[in-house]
Amino acid sequence: MHAAPYHPPLALVVMGLVAIGGLVALAYRVRGVGAQAPENEQRAIPAWVAGLTALVMGAAWFALITQLFVPNPVQPFWVAMALGIAWAVLAFTLFSRWSSRTSWTERHRFASVLGATLACMLTPYLTIASWPKIDIAGKLIFDAFALAGFLLLATKVFRRRDHAFLRHTTN
């Protein structure tokens, strides 16, 4: 990405590791948030909307990440960080509310993960013209494997759903 070499001071590395540890601890602390609540009988959004929302919200991260490589950014660093934190809170709140509905299914989870993964896969292609050919080849190969994996997973998710539907309608 043509960024200048950077050698962070040890204190900054330690702070980063502490922040990572704190985020891991926070993830364990909130792991029950968004779990399906029996009393939440609101209708779930269509699975394709969940997937598209995850795609758009994930793609926005690319714009934030690219701010690290802009030689003379327009806004100060703290503005990009504040926007990133606000975006993360919005995504967490939105998907926690959606996924807590009893009508949120495996199809919704699949669509959300697919959308978020596609965002991570597609947005780098916006800057691919400046990449070395070996990096482009590697990206294409890894993306093809990821898509093949998602296709295999999709067949299992939709087959399981169809079997569950058939069992439910015959009883």
Stockholm file with secondary structure:
# STOCKHOLM 1.0

chainA/1-171         MHAAPYHPPLALVVMGLVAIGGLVALAYRVRGVGAQAPENEQRAIPAWVAGLTALVMGAAWFALITQLFVPNPVQPFWVAMALGIAWAVLAFTLFSRWSSRTSWTERHRFASVLGATLACMLTPYLTIASWPKIDIAGKLIFDAFALAGFLLLATKVFRRRDHAFLRHTTN
#=GR chainA/1-171 SS CCCCCCCCCHHHHHHHHHHHHHHHHHHHHTTTTTCCCTTCCCCCCCHHHHHHHHHHHHHHHHHHHHGGGCSSCSSCHHHHHHHHHHHHHHHHHHHHHHHTSTTCCHHHHHHHHHHHHHHHHHGGGGGGGGSCHHHHHHHHHHHHHHHHHHHHHHHHHHHHHHHHHHHHHHC
#=GC SS_cons         CCCCCCCCCHHHHHHHHHHHHHHHHHHHHTTTTTCCCTTCCCCCCCHHHHHHHHHHHHHHHHHHHHGGGCSSCSSCHHHHHHHHHHHHHHHHHHHHHHHTSTTCCHHHHHHHHHHHHHHHHHGGGGGGGGSCHHHHHHHHHHHHHHHHHHHHHHHHHHHHHHHHHHHHHHC
//
